[in-house]
Amino acid sequence: MLVVQVLGPVRLWRDGTEISLGPVGRRAVLGLLVLADGRPLLGSHIIDVLWGEQAPPTATNVIQTHVKHLRRLLEPGRRAHTPSTVLPFTGGGYALRLPAGAVDLARFRDLLTTAAEADRRGDPQSVAAQLANALGLWQGAPFADVPTLAGHPKVRSLLDDRRAAIVRYTDALLTLGAGERALPLLREEAAAHPLDEAVHTRLVLAHHCVGRRDEALAAYDAVRRHLADELGVGPGPDLVAAYLRVLDDETPAPPVDPLVDTAAAVSPVNQLPAETAGFTGRAAELSALEELVEDRGTAVRIAVVCGTAGVGKTTLAVRWAHRTRGRFTDGQLYLDLRGYDPQRPVSARAALGHLLESLGVPATSIPTDLDRRAARYRAETAGRRLLILLDNAASVDQIRPLIPGTGTVIVTSRDSLAGLVALHGARRLLLDVLSTPEALTLLRSLVGARVDHEPEAAATLAHQCAHLPLALRVAAELATFRAGEPLTALVGELADRQRRLRLLDPGGDVRAAVRVVFSWSYRQLPAAAARLFRNLGLHPGPSFDVGAAAALAAMARTDTAMQLDVLARKHLVRTESPGRYMMHDLLRAYAAELAADDDPGGAIDRLHAHLLATAAAAMDRLHPADRAHRPAVARAPSFPDATAAQAWLDAELPGLVATAAAGLEHDRPHFTTDLAATLYRHLEGGAYMHAEALHGYALEAAQRSGDASRYGVALTNVGAVHRLLGRYELAETHLSQAAAILDRCGDQLGAARALSNLGIVYERLGRDDAEAHQRAALAAYRRVGDRYGEASTLVNLGNANTRPGHFDEAYDQLLRAAALFRETGAVVGAAAALTNLGDVCTSLRRHDEAAGHLSAAREIFRSAGHVYGEAVALTNLGRVHGTRGDHARAIGDLTVAIRILHSIGHRYGEASALNILGDVLTAAGRTTEAVARYAVALSIATATGDHDEQENAHEGIARARRKAVHARTSRTP
């Protein structure tokens, strides 16, 4: 029986007796054959490994000699001149063919596979046993007596496999509560690999598992210092999570109040659309839908309501959802996926972003890639009683990532979504057209007694509408409008039109009936209303206002409002809210089809001009001093006040993003880039999901346009959004590229803005060159005489200098920034400077002055609707009150600030405010609560890579723990 060992010195055994292998070269050849795992190994490869470019002329003979001796050792009974079966020459090389289990490396890999299978079964006991056996095969470093193989890629990979096995083994032991067994191995590995965070994470947890909290915390502090000294980085998320777990068990946090967990204080979300008036029938379908989603013992219940366009899928689903709202105590989510929209349907990635925001996840906590978003979505929905209505889905691929782990999902689609049924256990309800009695009931509710007076004509009308609810509603409106005519006349007219259209479109699809009814109703419209209807089909957004409609149709606003009322009465548009309207996607497609005979390009250009001019006017009202930094586009008439401008932007923003995306489809990239650049200042105030989408479209548009300057601006805006979301590596990449491009273009203002943003990123990451970037930006702004840019950069410099030894310099910079902002009329900019000035005054112990600056800043921000600025002012006010000893007032201000920052997803601000709150709570003697707040701040700062706030949290935790220990010892008799 042969045994080959390579997990340590290379050794050969036969029947329990070790066989001498001879010189190191022979052991190296055997080692390479083992690493080949039974595959032929070319002699030339062996030579390359053993000698490289220094191979002697006799190298081939030397290899052949080693192989000859190895064959004798492996097959001592083989007759001369008989082919070797253990070490044959095959495939142009040598292959080692030993029985299964003869090589320790192969046994190691087999045990890893068995452990992985046990892990999938959820059997940690078996995982630990298999991995213990696997690790027990190791007798030292692999191929320990063959130095030539130490750097071989497969040997390095093998060492990685061992470390991964150690991590999995200790995870299994910790799951079993057997930390004591894991500690010796982890100590050895941690000493050998002082920068391996995975190993050190398990060491911390193992100490914690056996109740050695001091050793756990000491192990964490040791690796944290080592990472800082050797690599200049802080601990990663897993290591920090282990540390926080130790802290949490050491000083259990009190019941969480709304300081951090804002979701607990917010009512469950309800996004269900309003029910359609006059809903009739569908009793059997509502009952069937109830049966589809009954509790069947599965984690998630999925119902697919499918059927042809206009059959009432959404109406039925919304009706059922409203009737059953009480069951879903954690909320009801609704999302129109626009699967059959002529423009871009909602992607699964974007849909997950909207759903996560609806669930209260800050934008900064939403991952960027699809798989991680889906994982976060499943985590957020786990165990919650949610109803999720996904409307108008196009395909299974669009839906699959949106399936949560628990809850009830209703999907509506024209497609049967067979894959969802087959792979995810969904149940399908095929919604047919209304029965004749149901259709007549709907007509009766809409038309009145004429249905009973002319039952045959009413039945024929229902048949002509193919018993489709949407068509019936449109036809009923026309019948009501022509109240003086008998239904028989309308039926005859419709029949004639159907015959004509059937000749043009003989397909016989039930949707053809809808088109017939639409055409019939459209033909009755006044010319102005007809023109408006056609052009509304070109609007890409989910809703529109009178101004956008007027622009599309080239009509006066007053006339447009009148014609919209006409269209609403005829069920060709639907009122969403006062002054805003929506269209069914079938109607939109039909209208767009009609618009093709007009001048669709002209209508689209008019819409773009209107939206861009109105957005520019709104931004001029809200941020007048920043006008020079926005594209030079035509302006609409000024808004009467800031409230009106803000309201327009809030209502129109989804449509603006959709129109920017459509700008790419219509080959109008300059509109998309100009719109994004115009709205930048508005979007940075907290609308980060919209900002990410809009600036992403602008970046794509700028690439298509080939305009380097626009591309640089778009890169800057995308980078700035990543900065606001705490994605500092992505921000650095975009901003560095933007600065270089804009500098080559000679765009000094653009390059200065990119450099200033890059300086902020470097400050967050603790880079030494942060200030140099800000000073370069400042010099550029001063060269071109841009006082607004100069003031903005002075604020950034002041922030960077808010540290011991530089407070006086920061004070002067911020005071100058505030004055410059006032001179340019930038009240919000002045408020930002005052906010940071108040922070500096606090550090300089000028508390009264600090409170004055901060209170003034807060009022400016509040009046301007700038929630982020208000949160920062409140954060700094909280710090002032805490420094003064007014702890209750400080906690109140910080509580409000944290709620705002959490809600808008500003992670840096939230971490900073939490650390300040921790300081206040520590000063107030509430050390347990302080540690809990520092812990949340540390988690956020670790996720974003914010070096300063990580350090503040670590130092705060240490202070709070020392104070707690002192308090306990001082009470000891």
C-alpha positions, 0 to 999 in steps of 0.5 A: 500500500503506497502513501504519498505525503506533500502537506509538509515534507515530501515523503513516500510510504509503503505498507507503513514503512517510509521509503527514502526518495533520495535527492531534493530534485527527485522529491521536486519531480514527485511533488510536481507530478502530485500537483498535476493531479493525474494529468500528463506533465511535460518534461519541459515544464519540469525543467522550467520549474526546476531550473528556469532559464539556467537549465543545464544541457543535461536537464532532460537526462536528469529528469529521465533519471529521476523518473526512472528511480521514482518508478522503481520506488513506486513499483518495486515488483515491475519487470524490466521493460514492462510499461509503468502503470503508476508513472506512465509516459502518456500524452507527451509527458509523465502522469502519476496514477496512484489509487484513490486515497494514496495522496494526502493532497487528494484526500484533503481536497475530497474532505473539503468537498464533503465538508461543503456538502455538509454545509449545504445540508446545514450540518455544522457537526459534520462540517467541523469533523470533516474539516478537522480531518482535512487540516489534520493531514497537514504536517507543516508547510506544503513541500517543506523540503523542496524550496524550489516549489515554495513559490509555485502558483499551485502551492500558493493556492494550496495555502489559500485553500488551507486558510479558507478551510481554517476559517470554515472550520472555526466558523463551524466550531463557533456555531457549535459553541466550541470556541475553545477548540478553535483558539489554538489554531486561530492564535497560530494563524493570526501570529503567522498572518497578522494582516489576515482579517478573516482569521483575526475576525474568528480569533475575536469571536472565539475569545468572545465565545468562551467568555474572554471579552478582554482578550477579544477586545485586545485582539481587535485592538492589536489587529486594528493598530497593525492594519493602520501601521502597515497598510494605513487602513482601518478594519473591514466590515466583518472584523468591525462586526465581530468587535461590535458583537463583543461590545454589544454583549459586554454592554447590552444596549437599551431598547432602541429609541428613534435616534437610530432605528427610524423605521420603527417610528414610521408608519407602514408604507402604503403605496397602493393606487386609488381604486377605479371608480365604478368597479363591478363584477369580478367576484369569482376572480377576486375569490380565485385571487384570494385562494392563490395567495392563501397561506400554503406553508411556503416562505413567499406567496406569488400570484400572477394575474395575466391577460390581454391589454385593457382587461382590467388586471391592475384594477382587479389587483388593486381592488383585492389589495385594498380589500385585504390591506389589514393583513399586511401590517408591515406595509403595501408596496406598489411599483409600475414596471412599465413592461410594455412602455414604448420607452425603457421599461423599469430594469430589475436593478432600478426596481430594487432601488425603488423598493428598498427606498420604500422600505426605508433603506437609505440610498447610501445603504443600497448596493450598486450591483443587481445581485447585492441589491437583491440580497439586501432586498430579501434581507429587508423583507424577511419575516415581514408581513408585506404585500408587494404589487408589481404591475405591468411586468414584461418578463420573468427576468424583470421579476425574478430579482424582485421576489422576496424571501417572505410576504405576498407578491401580486404580479400583473402582466400580459405575459403568462410568466411561465418561468415564474410558475415553474421555478418559483411556485407562483400561481396564475390567474388568467383574467378573461374579458367580462361576462356579458352580464358583468359588461352590462352591469358596468355599462349600466353604472356608467351610462344609466337607464339607457342600457335597460331601455335598449338591452339588445343594443347594449349587449351589442355594444358590449360585444363590440368592445370585446367585453374589455373594461377599458374599451367599455369605459371609453365607449360609455363616455362617448354614449354619455356625451351623445345622450340624445342619440339612441344606443342603436345609432352608436352601435351601428356607427361603431360596426361600420368603423370596425368593418373598415378597420378590420380590412386594414388589420385582419388579425382578429386579436382581442386588442383590435377591439380596443383600438377600434373603440379608441379610434371611434372615440378619438374621431369624435374629439374636437380638433384641439383635443385630438391634437393634444391626445396624439402628442401626449403619447410622446411623453415618456414620464409616468405623469405630466402637468398642463405645462408639459402637455401644452408644450407637446401640442404647441397650445396655450396653457388655458386651452390645454387645461380645457382640452385635458378636461375633455380627454379626462371626461372621455377616459382618454387620460386620468387625473392623478392629482390636481393639475397632473394626469396619467395615460393607460399604456395602451392609450399612450401607444395608440396616441403615439401611433397617431402622432407619427403622422404629425411632427413627433420630432418637433413635439419632442423638442418642444417638450425638452425645451419646456422642461429644461427652461422650467427646470432652469427657472426653478433652480434660479429661484432656489439657487440664484447664485449658482446660475453661472455654474448651470448650462446657458439655456432659455428660462421659463417665466420665474416661479412666484416663490421658492415653495412653488419651484420646489413643488414643481421639481418634486412633482416632476422629478420622476418624469424628468428622469424618464425624459432624460432617458428618452433623450438617449432614444431620440438621439438628443444627448445634449438635452439629457446632459443639460438637464442633469447639469441644471438639476445638480444642485437640487439633486445633491440635497437628498434625491440620491436615487434620482440623481444616480439615474439622471447623471448616469443617463447624462454620462451615457449621453455625453459619451455618445455626443463625443463632446469632451467637455460635457463628458467631463462635467457628467463624470464630475456629477456622477463622481459627486453622487458617489461621494454623497453616497459614501462610495469613495473609490468610485468617486475618486475614479470618476473625479480624477478622470473628470479633472484630467479631461476638463483640464485638457479642454481648457474648462477651468471652472469644470476642472476646479469643481472636479478637483474640489470634489476630489479634495473632499473625497481625499479628506474623507479617506484621510489622504494627505493631498486633500488640502492641495486639491482644494487649494488648486481649485481655489486658485482656479476659481480666483483666476477666472473671478468666480466668487461663488466657486471661490466661496464653495472651495473656501468652505471645503478648505475650512472643513479640512482645517477643522482640526487642532492647530488649524482652527484659526485658519479654518475660521478665517476661511469660513468667515470669508466664504460666508461673506462671499456667498452673501455678496453673490446672493447665495443664501444657502451657500452662506448657511453652509459656511455659517454651519461649519463656522459654528462648528469651528467656533465650538472648537475655539470655545466661542459657544455663544458665537457658535450658537448664533451662526448655527441658529441662523443657518438652520433657519435659512436651510429650513426656509429653503427646504434644504433638509440636508443643510438643516440636519448638519446645522442641527448636528453642530447645534447639538455639539454646542449644547453638549459642550455647554453641558445642556445635554437634554437639548443636545440630544434633542437636536441630534435626534432630529438631525440623525432622523433627517440624515438617515431618511435622505441616505447621507451616511457620512453625516449620519455617522458624524452625528451619531459620534457626536451624540455618543460624546454627549451621552458619555458626558451625561454618564449614559455610557451604555447608550453612548457605546450603542451610538458609536457602534452604529457610527462605526458600522456606517463609517466602515462601510463607506471607508470614512477614516476620520469617523471610524477613528472618532467612533473607536476613540469614543467607544474607548472613552465611554468604556473607561468612564463606565469602568471608573463609575463602577469602581468609584461606587465600590465600597 
